């Protein structure tokens, strides 16, 4: 083996042999005969070793081309677009495809261009690669998920992270990359900077479209969804043309999102769908399993998802902002097995139809200092509030239980211990001095059913009471009970 071959073998596998040989020839010509081929090879080896990333995670945007290897995890749809008047490829994908400047397959002004976005990954991360024109058309037939590619191109800052506009792509079958390729992603499987996401989920909540002004002065549109599957939930942002899709969607419907991208906001992942993506209703019913942060573990400064049974609601209040405009807010109190907390619903969220006994999810709420050293949650424009239906299953977790029937399991033990049941989390427990007495006392109590099962738990807006009864009651129903109270539980003789 020659010295040049030895030098090439020392390089990272992402550097292909042809590229190396071309670089050596160019370096020899550049040095105008001052160095021989072997010396030129040594110089190139040094430059390549210092300048090339050794993983996808090491790629940074810049004017210098990079060469790397990655396994194909998804292949997008071939898109056709009209080139800009300056003859460049322009923006073929509002979701963030690379600019056409780096494509060496440019076309004449006014001609159609083609782009195909491919996501590749290695053990350190994933990145979008944009293929243009002839390469894009060829890739439709030649590329499959699971293939390992060697890519050369310029990395740029894209809509949802770094992406590479490729001018050379070739198979690298001898390179092993330990990355699992899934045909469809789950919400739990989403990761930062993930592209071309295909995901089936259930619509949990929708929010109306709103307009905004971009930095360049143009108008934009965006609407939001909250979706969930058996692995969790995530907020979705629908941009521009896709923003109108929210009008055709309702909570409880199952949808498929095609060609979404993942970014991060306030420390939480968010799925984006631009003009290049699609949202379609599907017949298959996607189940949603709720998994939220336990209220008892909350701390000021967090942005979290919480869920529970609505214990009480206040009337909506209006107020005047500093700029003279009118705002509105409504407070509700929500509780899970670990504690309860007041949630402030701001703006349009104050109009949400929510009542005691409802099971609700509050996604992306901010935890703030409250009254008298307590904490409270704030649901602003970045938050999503949804009332959960009967088909929503709860994660079997000691810290998070929303479904009232599930919460009733083991309720006798919790009531006797004074912790873990809904009774333990009221602002004022129902006659605590009476509850601690062992002697029975006759009592009448009217309240809203906030937990069914054994025991039934009633809430009148100020206090809660455990009731032992075989009567058929339902969440949110207002009832009056008569009976004797012993050890904190009313043994109902009559239920009205």
Secondary structure, DSSP 8 states (H G I E B T S, - for coil): --HHHHHHHHS-TTS-HHHHHHHHHHHHHHTTTSS-HHHHHHHHHHHHHHHS-SSGGG---SSSEEEEEEEEEEE---EEEE--TTSS---S-TTT---GGG-TT---TT-EEEEEEEEEEETTEEEEEEEEHHHHHHHHHH--TT-EEEEEEEEEEETTEEEEEEEEEEE-TT--------SSB-STT--TT--SEEEEEEEEEEEEEEEEE-TTS-EEEEEEEEEEETTEEEEEEEEGGGGGGGGG--TT-EEEEEEEEEEEETTEEEEEE-TT-EEEE-SS----EE----GGG--TT-EEEEEEEEEEE---EEEE-TTS-EEEEEEEEEE-SS-EEEEEEEGGGGGS---TT-EEEEEEEEEEE-GGG-EEEEE-TT-EEEE--TT-EE--BTTB---HHHHTTTHHHHHHHTSSSGGGG-SS-TTHHHHT-SS-EEEEEEEEEEE-SSSEEEE-SS-EEEEE--S---TT-EEEEEEEEETTEEEEEEE-
